[in-house]
Amino acid sequence: MSTTTQPTARPKRALPPLMQLTDAAAERLRRLYASGEEGRLLRIGVKTKGCSGLSYDLSWVDGPQKGDEQVTDKGVTVLVDSKASLFLIGTVMDYEVKAMSAGFTFSNPNEKGRCGCGESFHV
C-alpha cells in the first residue's frame, strides 16, 4: 500500500504597508490640502540625484498618473509613483519642525545608507 503526502501550503506572510504617515505628517497634509493645494494630491517618487544615488521627489498633481499607488492613512491620501514603490515599501513619512527648518522626512527600512548631507540615499 502506497501513501502519497500532499505538500502543505505555507501561510502567506503579510506584506508591510507601502507607506504610513505619522500624525504630524497627516495633519500637515490636511492643512496643505485645505489651503493652497486644494483639489490636488501629493505625489511621492524617487529620482536619481545626489552623492548616494537616489532622493525623494515630492510634487503636487491634479490626479493619479497611470500606475500610481494610492495610499490612504489617517484619512489622508498621497500618491506613490509606481517606479518608486519597491524603494518605499514600509516607509514612514513624518513632518518635522526644527529651529531653522521644517519639512517632510522619511524613515525607510530599505535604505542601506545616506550621504553626509542627508539629501540622498541608496538601497
C-alpha positions, -999 to +999 in steps of 0.1 A: +000+000+000+015+033-010+007+066+005+013+100-010+016+131+010+002+163-002+025+193+004+011+217+028+009+253+017+029+277+038+008+305+051+014+338+032+033+364+051+015+397+053+032+425+034+040+457+052+020+487+040+036+506+011+037+538+032+024+551+065+020+587+078+027+599+112+001+621+129+023+652+122+026+644+085-011+637+082-020+669+100+004+690+078-011+674+046-046+681+058-037+718+062-020+719+028-049+701+011-073+726+027-054+757+017-032+764-013-032+728-027-070+723-025-081+697-051-046+684-057-026+654-042+010+650-031+028+625-053+059+608-039+086+594-061+123+586-062+147+601-086+184+597-094+202+625-076+229+633-051+260+615-040+243+584-028+222+579-059+185+584-050+164+611-035+128+616-026+108+636-051+076+653-039+053+671-063+017+683-064-005+667-091-041+671-101-047+633-101-030+600-103-009+591-132-011+557-148+002+530-124+004+553-093-004+536-060-029+554-038-021+553-001-046+565+024-036+566+061-051+586+089-078+599+065-052+615+042-043+603+007-010+605-011+001+590-044+032+569-049+049+567-083+048+531-095+086+532-102+092+542-066+071+515-049+098+489-044+121+515-029+094+527-005+078+496+009+074+500+047+084+537+047+070+561+073+066+597+063+068+623+091+067+661+093+094+677+115+097+713+126+132+722+138+147+755+149+158+766+114+138+743+091+106+723+086+097+696+062+087+660+054+111+633+064+112+596+055+121+566+077+127+540+051+137+504+061+151+498+026+178+524+029+213+510+032+230+543+036+227+581+032+251+607+020+267+631+046+243+659+039+213+636+041+198+646+007+202+613-010+202+576-001+210+542-016+192+508-013 
